[in-house]
Amino acid sequence: MSPAASSLSHEIGRQYDLFQTSLESVGKERKFLNYGYTVSRAQTYEERQERLCLEVFEAAEIGPRDVVVDVGFGSGEQDFLLARTREFGSLIGFNISEKQCRYASQRAVAENVAHRLSFRHGEAEVLDGVSSGSVDRILAIECAFYFDRPRFYERAAEVLKPGGRVVLADISMSDRVGFLDRWGEGYARMGTRSSNRSEWEEHFRTRSVRSINAWTRPGAQMTVFEILRTAPFSGLSRAERREWFEMAFYSQLIALGLLLDLVHYDLIVLEKKAVA
């Protein structure tokens, strides 16, 4: 890993440590961190966020004995949802936020699901301790734009069983604004639809790519409103408020990008290629 990439990963981990501290300090019950999937104006913000996770679970077609890896699991809310709604063998979560890993691990013990859910501090590109050919499904819900994608796809293919799947709820740039990848490592990791596809197709067969722009844009805009409504008045530290306001700014860009078709939000299902 290059020094620039290592520095970015460290910064993302620090950012999400602060997010976790904030979510705990304000007593947020359901600690989802995604833009959600909107099917009705009557849905609450949290119902939209939960629905996005359920869309991913359905696309993954998880079996009752499957070994699942969830990368970038946030506070683990999506994995506790999975444990309540699906049968599966076991799940290992990887996250670069130490505080989020600690929170999820403690919750798993408290809710007596630690035999099914385990959480590790580590990178999606490494998946430390996961054996080759041992995983049935890998989930990446609104986080792959933080990854070094070529390394992630290569490692994911290594740990998956033949026919195993990666399912991503993923944000990328339109090819029309692909020049932005020269603006910094963050934009380069987001990538464009076509550049990302060329990278994953070195290792996977593309089962489906479904645009969910129309269903995710309302939640992206709602994220901005939620932050601006609560962050200034919730007793957060200066550092925490700064990170939330930065998220509001980028969420507004995403919402506008989805509206103008300059940003894409796709539900992607990939299958490990058969060995020749």
N, C-alpha and C positions, 0 to 999 in steps of 0.2 A: 504494500500500500504506500502511495506517495505521501510526503509530508502534508501536502494540501488536502488530500483525501482524509488523512488521519485527523487533521485539525477540524475539518468539517464534521466528521463523525463525533468528535469530542464536543463540538458546539451544539450539535443536535441533541446529544445525550444530556447536556447541561440544560438546554431549553426545556426538554420534556421532564426533567427533574423539577423544574420550576412550575410547569403546568400541573404536575401531580401534587405538589405542595399546595397550590392554589385550590385544586378540586377538593382536596381533603379539608382545607381550612374553611371553605365556604359551605362544607357539608353537602356537596352535590351527591345525590343518592346513586344515580346511574351515570357512571363516569365514561361515557362514550366520547371519542375524539374523532368524529368523521362528519361529513356534510349531509349524510342521510340520503334517503330515497323516498321521495314524496309521491303519494298516490291520492292524497286528499288534503284539502286545506284544513280539515278538522283535526289532522294529526298534530300532536305535540311535537316539539323539537326532538325529544328523546325517542318518541315513537318512530319518527323518520330515521333517526340514527340506527335504531334497532332493526328497522326494515331493510336497510342496506346490508347489514350483516346477514340477515335471513336470505336475501337474494344471493349472496355469495355462497352460503351453505347449500342452497338448493342447486346452484350451478355446479358445486363440487361433487354432488351425489355421494356423500360420505356413507360408507358402509358400517355395519355394526361392529366389525373387528378392526377397522382401519386405524392405523397410526397416523396422526395428524401433526404437522408442524405449523404453528402460526408465527409469522415473522412480523415484528413491529406491532405487538399486540396492545400497545397503549397501557391502560390500567387493567387490562384483562377482562373488561366488561363483556366483550364479544365472546370470550371463551367460556365464561360462566353461562352466557346465553346458549351457547352450543351445548353445554352439558345439560341444560334444562330441556332442550328441544330436539336433540338428536342422539341416537345411539352410535357409539364409536368405541374403539379400544382404549386409546390413550392420546393425550395431546401434550406436546412440548412447545412452549412459547419462548421466543427469543426477542430481546429488547435491549437497546443500548442505554436506556435510562435505569440506573440502579434503583431509584426510588420506586419506579413503577414495578420493577421486578419484585422488590421487597413487599410492596403493597399486595400484589396479586398472589404471591406465595403465602402471605399471612392470611389472606382471605380464603384461599383454597383449604388451608388447615381449619379455619374457623367454620367453613361450610361443609367439612367432611368430604371434599372432593379431591384431596391431594393425591389420592391413588389414581386419579384419571387425569388431572391437570398438574403439570409442573412448569415452572417458569425459570428461565436462565438469563443471566446478563451476558449478552454476546451479540455478535454481528450476523445479519442475515447472509452475508457473503461467506461466512466461516462455518456456522452451524456446528460449533465445537461439540465433540462427543457424539455426534450422530453418525452412525455407521452407513457405509455405502449400501444402497439397495434395501433400506430398512423402512422407508416411509411410503405411505399410500397417497397422502394429500398434503400439499403445502398451500396455505392461505396467506394472502398479503392484501389487507384491507386498507386502502388509502395510505400507503407508506412506501411503495416501490420507487417513487420519485426521489427518495432519500438514498437509495442504494447505488453502489457501483454495479450497474446492471449486468455487464458482461460477466463479472465475477459471480454475481448472484445466480444468474441463469445456469452457469457452469456447475456451481456447487449444488443447486437444486436438482439438476439432472443426475448428479452423482449419487445423491442420497435417496432418490426416488426408486421405487420398484418399477420393473417394466410395466408400462401402461399407467403409471402413476400420473397425477395431475397437479399442476400449479393453477390456482384460481386467484386472479387479481382484480380488485376494484381500483383502477389505475388512472392517474391524471397524466396527460402528456400534452406537448405543444403541437399545434398544427404545423404541417410542413412549411406553410407560408411564413412562419416566424421562427423557423429553425436556426436562423442566424443568431438568435439569442443565446445559443449554447456557447458562444464565444465570450459571453459576458461574465462567466464564472462557473465554478464547479457545480453550484446548485442548479443552474439552468441545464448544464450538460447532463446531469443525472436525471433530470426530468425527461429530456430527450423528446423526439418527435414520434408520431405514430409509426412512420415508416422506418426510422432508425432503430427504434425499440424492437419492432417486428423482425428486422434483419438480424438483430442480436439474439433474440430468443429462438429464432428458427434454425440456428446452428445446433440446437439441442432438443427442440420440441416440435411436435406437430401442432399446428393451430387448429383446435377444435371449433372455437367460435370467438368472435369479437363483436360485442353488442354495445352500441353507443347508448349511454344512459344520461346524456347531457340534460335532457328535458326533465328528468326525475331528480337530478342532483343539484341543478342550479338553484332551485328555491331554498334548499338547505344551506348552500354556500352563502347566499344573501342573508339568510336567517342567522347564520353564525356571526356575521358582522354586527347585526342588530343586538344579538344576545350579549356579545362582548361589550359593546358600547353602552348597553343598558345596565350591566352589572359590574364591570371591572372598576369604574371610578369610585364606586360606593361600597365595595366589599371588604375594605380593610387589608388589601393585598400590599405586599412590599413594593417598593419602587421598581425593583428588578422584575417582579412578577407582572406588574402592570405593563411594563415596557414590552415584555414578551407577548402578552395578550393583545396589546394594541398593534404590535407588528403582525400577529396572526390576523387581526381584523383587516389590516391593510392588504395583506396578500390574499385573504379570502375574497375581498372586494375585487381584486384583480382577476381572481379565478372566476367569480360570478360574471364579470363583464366579458371575460374571455370565452366562457361557455355560451353566453348570449350571442357574441359576434362570431362564433365558430373559430376562434383563434386558439382555444384550448379544448381538448377532448377528455371526456370522462368515459371510460370503457369498462365493461365487465368482460374479462378475458379468461378463457379456459384453454390451457395448454396441456398436451399429453406427451410424456416422455417417448422419444423415438425408439423404435425397436432396434436392437443391436444387429448390424448387418452380418 
